[in-house]
């Protein structure tokens, strides 16, 4: 099975500065993920611009299918050197992670990437080569489910300098911290937050340098399928239900009629309505063996869309019991959501006294999909 790379990032700007002088860019493609972390020379606005320029060049070149070597050569020729300090205006780390487990990282004057395997750091063989007068480190390695890859900027390694750690926290201490905290139940974002918070504490809340963390957690992709609405051709009901129930991952049904159809073809299993989950604007959840989430249709989808558009995340819906929050929670806790939208017209939705959006199920699903994509989710929509 192909690997999936979950990511999380956290940054703090140098104390007294309005902008962070580091930049992190991440992009997914069908079979890979690319991460670029750049540290602009100095801090503040100038460093911010230089680091953004660097990561944007990287992503543009990767999108145009240049190899990592060609990207580095282009960067090396493009990025100037400060005449006074004889330092590159921007340093960088670039990683490419492929779904079959192969990984390549190139580093120029940045702290080396940390690889954690079974909660222990693993050494990564590397080669050095000169490109346009710059020494580039190249690393290649293979990843497995449960591994972590962590990129940091100088601000992490130098945390506590002159205080608790006279010479700074140091790469070894950073690695030890990661070994202690990379619990498999943590998300990539949670580990990034923990490491950045530790650096913040070592700086006593006044970072002496820009702080950046990018964490990648290696796991299998989490999938969900949402079936809403009966198909336009009612003769294929059983075919659609069979295909729906055989899909991997979590299964959700949105719609009263759709729920009854699914229950019928699953063997006349009874639907249990949970009235305790009812809200004034959201009908209650129902329960059916073999389905992870079962809700009413368009009202719940509309409220789900409203929650997402208002900025709902895992934390804001964590303890909510209503159906719309449950659907948001399901979608945000997986990586790929596939919607199967039936195009049969529900006669109840033709009542002119009902809200106009009741006849716009597909449009609402498309808006939900767009909001989920903004949060980095893969979304596909199939109409039947």
C-alpha positions as CSV (number, residue, x, y, z in Angstrom):
1,X,0.0,0.0,0.0
2,X,1.2,3.5,-0.8
3,X,2.5,5.8,1.9
4,X,0.9,9.0,2.9
5,X,2.8,12.0,4.3
6,X,1.0,14.0,7.0
7,X,2.6,17.3,7.7
8,X,2.6,20.0,10.4
9,X,4.5,23.3,10.7
10,X,5.0,25.9,13.3
11,X,7.0,29.2,13.3
12,X,7.9,32.1,15.6
13,X,9.5,35.3,14.4
14,X,12.5,36.8,16.1
15,X,11.6,39.0,19.0
16,X,10.9,42.5,18.0
17,X,10.2,41.6,14.3
18,X,6.8,41.7,12.6
19,X,7.6,39.0,10.1
20,X,9.4,35.6,10.2
21,X,12.5,35.5,8.1
22,X,12.0,31.8,7.4
23,X,9.5,30.3,5.0
24,X,8.0,26.9,4.6
25,X,6.3,25.7,1.4
26,X,4.6,22.3,0.9
27,X,3.0,20.9,-2.2
28,X,1.4,17.5,-3.0
29,X,1.3,15.8,-6.3
30,X,-0.4,12.5,-7.2
31,X,2.6,10.4,-6.2
32,X,4.8,12.6,-4.1
33,X,5.1,15.5,-1.7
34,X,7.6,18.3,-1.8
35,X,8.7,20.4,1.2
36,X,11.0,23.4,1.1
37,X,12.3,25.3,4.2
38,X,14.3,28.5,3.6
39,X,16.1,30.7,6.1
40,X,16.6,34.3,4.8
41,X,19.8,36.1,5.8
42,X,19.2,38.2,8.9
43,X,15.6,38.7,10.1
44,X,12.5,40.8,9.5
45,X,11.1,42.0,6.2
46,X,14.2,41.5,4.0
47,X,14.8,38.0,5.3
48,X,11.1,37.2,4.8
49,X,11.1,38.3,1.2
50,X,14.3,36.3,0.4
51,X,13.1,33.1,2.0
52,X,9.7,33.3,0.3
53,X,11.5,33.9,-3.0
54,X,13.6,30.8,-2.4
55,X,10.7,28.5,-1.6
56,X,8.6,29.8,-4.5
57,X,11.4,29.2,-7.0
58,X,11.7,25.7,-5.6
59,X,8.0,24.9,-6.0
60,X,7.8,26.5,-9.4
61,X,10.7,24.4,-10.7
62,X,9.3,21.2,-9.1
63,X,5.9,21.9,-10.7
64,X,7.7,22.1,-14.0
65,X,9.2,18.7,-13.4
66,X,12.8,19.7,-12.9
67,X,14.9,17.2,-11.0
68,X,16.0,18.0,-7.5
69,X,19.6,18.4,-8.8
70,X,18.4,20.9,-11.4
71,X,16.4,22.8,-8.8
72,X,19.5,23.1,-6.6
73,X,21.7,24.2,-9.5
74,X,19.1,26.9,-10.5
75,X,18.9,28.1,-6.9
76,X,22.7,28.2,-6.5
77,X,23.0,30.4,-9.6
78,X,20.0,32.6,-8.7
79,X,20.6,33.3,-5.0
80,X,23.2,36.1,-4.6
81,X,25.9,36.3,-1.9
82,X,26.1,39.2,0.5
83,X,29.2,41.1,-0.4
84,X,29.8,42.2,3.2
85,X,29.2,39.0,5.1
86,X,30.2,36.6,2.2
87,X,27.1,34.6,3.1
88,X,24.3,33.4,0.8
89,X,21.2,35.5,1.1
90,X,19.1,32.5,1.7
91,X,19.8,28.9,2.9
92,X,17.4,26.0,2.3
93,X,16.4,22.4,2.8
94,X,14.3,20.6,0.1
95,X,12.7,17.2,0.5
96,X,10.9,15.1,-2.0
97,X,8.9,12.2,-0.6
98,X,7.4,9.5,-2.9
99,X,4.4,7.3,-2.2
100,X,6.4,4.1,-2.5
101,X,8.7,5.2,0.4
102,X,11.7,6.7,-1.4
103,X,12.9,10.1,-0.1
104,X,15.5,12.6,-1.2
105,X,16.7,15.6,0.7
106,X,19.1,18.3,-0.3
107,X,20.5,20.8,2.3
108,X,22.5,24.0,1.9
109,X,23.8,25.4,5.2
110,X,20.9,24.4,7.3
111,X,20.5,22.0,10.3
112,X,20.4,18.5,9.0
113,X,17.0,16.7,8.8
114,X,16.1,14.3,11.6
115,X,14.8,10.9,10.7
116,X,13.0,9.0,13.5
117,X,12.4,5.2,13.2
118,X,10.6,3.4,16.0
119,X,11.1,6.5,18.2
120,X,14.9,6.4,17.7
121,X,16.9,8.7,15.5
122,X,18.4,7.0,12.5
123,X,21.6,8.1,10.8
124,X,21.2,9.0,7.1
125,X,24.1,8.5,4.7
126,X,24.9,11.6,2.7
127,X,27.1,12.9,-0.1
128,X,28.5,16.4,-0.5
129,X,29.1,18.2,-3.7
130,X,30.0,21.7,-4.8
131,X,27.5,23.6,-6.9
132,X,28.3,27.2,-7.9
133,X,30.7,27.4,-5.0
134,X,28.2,26.2,-2.5
135,X,28.5,22.9,-0.6
136,X,25.3,20.9,-0.9
137,X,24.5,17.8,1.2
138,X,22.4,15.2,-0.6
139,X,20.6,12.4,1.4
140,X,18.6,9.5,0.1
141,X,16.6,7.1,2.3
142,X,13.6,4.8,2.5
143,X,10.6,5.5,4.8
144,X,8.2,3.1,6.4
145,X,4.9,3.6,8.2
146,X,5.5,5.0,11.7
147,X,8.6,7.0,10.7
148,X,8.9,10.8,11.3
149,X,11.0,13.3,9.3
150,X,11.7,16.7,11.0
151,X,13.1,19.9,9.4
152,X,14.2,22.8,11.6
153,X,15.8,26.2,11.1
154,X,18.8,27.6,13.0
155,X,16.4,29.2,15.5
156,X,15.6,25.7,17.0
157,X,19.2,24.5,17.3
158,X,20.3,27.9,18.8
159,X,17.5,28.1,21.3
160,X,18.6,28.9,24.9
161,X,22.0,30.3,23.7
162,X,23.6,32.3,26.4
163,X,21.1,31.1,29.0
164,X,20.2,27.5,29.9
165,X,22.4,26.3,27.1
166,X,25.5,28.6,26.7
167,X,26.1,27.3,23.2
168,X,22.5,26.8,22.2
169,X,20.2,23.8,22.5
170,X,22.1,21.9,19.9
171,X,21.2,19.2,17.3
172,X,21.7,16.3,19.8
173,X,19.4,17.8,22.4
174,X,16.8,18.6,19.7
175,X,17.0,15.0,18.5
176,X,16.7,13.7,22.0
177,X,13.6,15.8,22.6
178,X,12.0,14.4,19.4
179,X,12.8,10.8,20.4
180,X,11.0,11.4,23.7
181,X,7.9,13.1,22.2
182,X,7.2,11.4,18.9
183,X,4.4,9.3,20.2
184,X,2.5,7.5,17.5
185,X,-0.8,8.9,18.7
186,X,0.5,12.5,18.0
187,X,-0.3,14.2,14.8
188,X,2.5,15.9,12.8
189,X,1.1,19.3,13.8
190,X,1.1,18.4,17.5
191,X,4.8,17.3,17.4
192,X,5.7,20.5,15.5
193,X,3.8,22.6,18.1
194,X,5.7,20.8,20.9
195,X,9.1,21.4,19.5
196,X,8.4,25.0,18.7
197,X,7.0,25.6,22.2
198,X,10.1,24.0,23.7
199,X,12.3,26.5,21.7
200,X,10.0,29.4,22.8
201,X,10.4,28.4,26.4
202,X,14.2,28.2,26.1
203,X,14.2,31.7,24.6
204,X,12.0,32.8,27.6
205,X,9.4,34.0,25.1
206,X,11.8,36.3,23.3
207,X,13.3,34.3,20.4
208,X,16.8,35.5,19.4
209,X,16.3,34.1,15.9
210,X,13.4,33.0,13.6
211,X,12.1,29.6,14.6
212,X,10.7,27.1,12.1
213,X,9.7,23.5,12.4
214,X,8.3,21.2,9.7
215,X,7.3,17.7,10.7
216,X,6.3,14.8,8.4
217,X,4.6,11.7,9.8
218,X,4.6,8.6,7.6
219,X,1.4,6.6,7.6
220,X,-1.2,5.1,5.4
221,X,-3.8,7.4,3.8
222,X,-7.1,7.7,5.7
223,X,-10.1,7.6,3.4
224,X,-13.8,8.5,3.8
225,X,-16.8,8.1,1.4
226,X,-19.9,10.2,1.7
227,X,-23.1,9.0,-0.1
228,X,-25.8,11.6,-0.4
229,X,-29.0,11.3,-2.4
230,X,-30.5,8.4,-4.4
231,X,-29.2,7.9,-7.9
232,X,-31.2,9.5,-10.8
233,X,-31.8,6.0,-12.1
234,X,-33.4,4.1,-9.3
235,X,-32.8,0.7,-10.9
236,X,-29.1,1.0,-9.9
237,X,-29.7,1.6,-6.2
238,X,-28.3,-1.8,-5.2
239,X,-25.3,-1.3,-7.5
240,X,-24.5,2.0,-5.9
241,X,-25.0,0.7,-2.3
242,X,-22.8,-2.3,-3.0
243,X,-20.0,-0.1,-4.4
244,X,-20.4,2.4,-1.5
245,X,-20.1,-0.3,1.2
246,X,-17.1,-1.9,-0.4
247,X,-15.1,1.3,-0.5
248,X,-12.2,1.4,2.0
249,X,-12.1,3.7,5.0
250,X,-15.0,5.5,6.8
251,X,-18.5,5.5,5.4
252,X,-21.0,8.3,5.8
253,X,-24.6,8.6,4.5
254,X,-26.4,12.0,4.3
255,X,-30.1,11.9,3.5
256,X,-33.2,10.2,5.0
257,X,-34.2,8.5,1.8
258,X,-30.6,7.5,1.0
259,X,-30.3,6.0,4.6
260,X,-33.4,3.9,4.1
261,X,-32.1,2.6,0.7
262,X,-28.7,1.7,2.3
263,X,-30.4,0.0,5.3
264,X,-32.6,-2.0,2.9
265,X,-29.8,-3.4,0.8
266,X,-27.7,-4.1,3.9
267,X,-30.4,-6.6,5.0
268,X,-33.3,-4.5,6.3
269,X,-31.2,-3.5,9.3
270,X,-33.1,-1.0,11.5
271,X,-32.2,2.6,11.7
272,X,-31.8,4.1,15.2
273,X,-32.4,7.8,15.4
274,X,-30.4,9.5,18.2
275,X,-32.7,12.4,19.3
276,X,-30.1,13.7,21.8
277,X,-28.0,14.9,18.8
278,X,-30.8,17.1,17.4
279,X,-30.2,20.9,17.2
280,X,-32.7,23.6,16.2
281,X,-31.0,23.9,12.7
282,X,-29.7,20.4,12.3
283,X,-31.7,17.1,12.3
284,X,-30.4,14.3,14.5
285,X,-27.9,11.5,13.7
286,X,-29.1,8.0,13.0
287,X,-27.2,4.8,13.6
288,X,-26.9,1.8,11.3
289,X,-24.5,-1.2,11.6
290,X,-21.9,-1.1,8.8
291,X,-22.0,2.7,8.4
292,X,-19.8,5.0,10.5
293,X,-22.0,8.2,10.2
294,X,-25.6,8.6,9.1
295,X,-27.2,12.1,8.9
296,X,-30.1,13.9,7.3
297,X,-29.3,15.4,3.9
298,X,-29.4,18.9,2.6
299,X,-29.9,20.8,5.9
300,X,-27.0,18.9,7.5
301,X,-24.8,19.5,4.4
302,X,-25.7,23.2,4.4
303,X,-24.8,23.6,8.1
304,X,-21.6,21.6,7.5
305,X,-20.7,24.1,4.7
306,X,-21.4,27.0,7.0
307,X,-19.2,25.6,9.7
308,X,-16.3,25.1,7.3
309,X,-16.7,28.6,5.8
310,X,-16.6,30.1,9.3
311,X,-13.2,28.4,9.9
312,X,-14.2,25.3,11.8
313,X,-11.3,23.0,12.6
314,X,-10.8,19.8,14.7
315,X,-10.7,21.7,17.9
316,X,-13.9,23.7,17.4
317,X,-16.0,20.6,16.7
318,X,-14.2,18.2,19.0
319,X,-16.9,18.0,21.6
320,X,-20.0,18.9,19.5
321,X,-22.6,16.2,19.2
322,X,-24.7,17.5,16.3
323,X,-24.7,15.8,12.9
324,X,-23.0,18.7,11.0
325,X,-20.1,18.9,13.5
326,X,-19.8,15.1,13.3
327,X,-19.5,15.3,9.5
328,X,-16.9,18.1,9.7
329,X,-15.0,16.1,12.2
330,X,-15.0,13.0,9.9
331,X,-13.8,15.0,6.9
332,X,-11.1,16.8,8.8
333,X,-9.7,13.6,10.3
334,X,-9.1,11.9,7.0
335,X,-6.9,12.7,4.0
336,X,-9.2,11.9,1.0
337,X,-13.0,12.4,0.9
338,X,-15.0,10.9,-2.0
339,X,-18.5,12.2,-2.4
340,X,-21.1,10.1,-4.3
341,X,-24.0,12.5,-5.1
342,X,-27.2,11.0,-6.3
343,X,-29.1,13.3,-8.7
344,X,-32.6,12.0,-8.0
345,X,-34.9,14.9,-7.2
346,X,-36.5,14.7,-3.7
347,X,-40.2,15.8,-4.1
348,X,-40.1,17.4,-0.7
349,X,-37.4,19.9,-1.9
350,X,-39.8,21.3,-4.5
351,X,-42.0,23.0,-1.8
352,X,-41.6,26.7,-2.4
353,X,-41.9,27.3,1.4
354,X,-38.5,25.5,2.0
355,X,-35.2,27.3,1.7
356,X,-33.9,27.7,-1.9
357,X,-30.7,25.8,-1.1
358,X,-32.7,22.6,-0.6
359,X,-32.6,22.1,-4.4
360,X,-28.8,22.7,-4.6
361,X,-27.3,19.6,-3.0
362,X,-24.6,19.2,-5.6
363,X,-23.7,22.9,-5.4
364,X,-23.4,22.6,-1.6
365,X,-21.2,19.5,-1.9
366,X,-18.9,21.4,-4.3
367,X,-18.6,24.3,-1.8
368,X,-17.8,21.8,1.0
369,X,-15.2,20.2,-1.3
370,X,-13.6,23.6,-1.9
371,X,-13.3,24.3,1.8
372,X,-11.8,21.0,2.5
373,X,-9.2,21.4,-0.3
374,X,-8.2,24.7,1.3
375,X,-7.3,22.6,4.4
376,X,-5.1,20.3,2.3
377,X,-7.6,17.5,1.8
378,X,-8.0,15.5,-1.4
379,X,-11.6,15.6,-2.5
380,X,-13.3,13.8,-5.4
381,X,-17.0,14.1,-6.4
382,X,-18.9,11.4,-8.4
383,X,-22.5,12.0,-9.6
384,X,-24.9,9.1,-10.1
